[in-house]
Amino acid sequence: MPKAALLQSKYQDHLEAIEKHKALLEKLHLDSNSHLDEINTSFQTITLTLEEYLKLIGVP
């Protein structure tokens, strides 16, 4: 996969993780019975996708 396509893919993965996390936070706001484990897992996904993207653009 060319580097530009890989960058775009990782960037899209990160944006998708952010949108999913946002939806979970909105759900938590509306329904206080949401599981915090689900929110934590989502936050970890955001972190991992950001790390992968930053490595590709050369940020250690």
Sequence and secondary structure as in RCSB ss.txt:
>XXXX:A:sequence
MPKAALLQSKYQDHLEAIEKHKALLEKLHLDSNSHLDEINTSFQTITLTLEEYLKLIGVP
>XXXX:A:secstr
  HHHHHHHHHHHHHHHHHHHHHHHHHHHH TTS HHHHHHHHHHHHHHHHHHHHHHT  
